[in-house]
Amino acid sequence: MLDPEVEARPWAEQLALDAESYKAQLEYVLERSPFYGERLSGFRGSGLADIVELPLTEKAELKATATSENPYGAHLCADPAELIRVYSTSGTTGTPSFIPLTATDLDNWVTGSARSYSASGLARGESLVSTYNAGPFVAGAALEAFDRIGVRHIPVGTGNSERLLLAIDLLRPDAVVLTPSYAAHLLEWAEDKGVDLRRSSVERILVAGEPGGGEAAFRAKLEKGWGAKVTEAMGIGDIGPSLWGECEEQEGMHLGARGFVHAELIDPASRAALPLEDGASGELVLTHLRHRAAPLVRFRTRDHVEVRSSPCRCGRTAPRVRCIGRTDDMLIVRGVNVFPSAIREVVSGFAPEVSGNVLVRPATPGVKQEPPLPVSVELARDASDSSGLADSIRERVRSVLLVQTSVELVPWGSLHRSEYKSTLVERRR
């Protein structure tokens, strides 16, 4: 453990400390944030046990308060002179959101990220290749976590697989950090080049940025192709990078940002609070506990997770989660919630006949769909379109996910590969 005193602290003790932090944080927010000052004015003095009584915060609500005079939004608490870093979102749906940090905010981000990544077994003296073109994005703070751990960091970036494999060959790193999609893409790319990644020095694949690293079949494919252990990490841009990190037991991601962030679970449809207990599933909701620049209270992450709170052999006591998809990617087919990543996991079980790449193509706009749900499944390299394969996949999906699909088998290479994040849903305009 990077910080044993914190990471192995009994969870009840952590919650008691968090309650004190939350009380101070709420007072700070009510005093300084116009957004929350108005929104939470009737909740002054509310304790952590009563946090479920507070309204949820939606990203669109925050963005709507941004102005030319205050581009950060009305939840800004710190004086602009206190800000030392400003990250932004990609702005693919319009103007990017700006995420400001004070010096203590940044230090807390790096501390939590370092705990999350060191959980994988990464340790001082080892070397790691990173593939994130972080630039203005929150992932840039996660890269500073590698300095905190003390590893020899080799940044390569995305989009140059030739340079990446050259770095692996010549510099012989112990680990590589990348998205699950890029890890899978590199397996195919290396095979085309006649390179066997199982012979490389890489012993750990650290994946983050999208769901997938925790899917059993997808993980098995990566581990077999790379000859390395796969663990995953997860962050939420508005809250912090790499908040969660998986240990070598590979039983879910521990909360590395414990003490800095409070986690809750809700039903995404009803918004009702759910107990954060072993086996529970729902949407993750997060609250800053010690944030100064633009703290958030009960922020909806849109990440749908499964919780594991049983003791972990690594000794870390924080709850663990496995992300099973984005609630904004979820489709509802005749009352059944369907995550595209869950369909991919079922389809991956048909390897080696399929490549593992899928694309869900809803027939109509919106969340609710009528069966059968169209799904394109890519065949493996040199595999033939056998008449019974599509039927077998359709039946397995129906049996496991309780959803009727229309399965179209497409040739190898038909579905787009990504050097960053994959698209699993193609919605009609």
Order of alpha helices (4+ residues) and beta strands (2+ residues): alpha-alpha-alpha-alpha-beta-beta-alpha-beta-alpha-beta-alpha-beta-alpha-beta-alpha-beta-beta-beta-beta-beta-beta-beta-beta-beta-beta-alpha-beta-beta-beta-alpha-beta
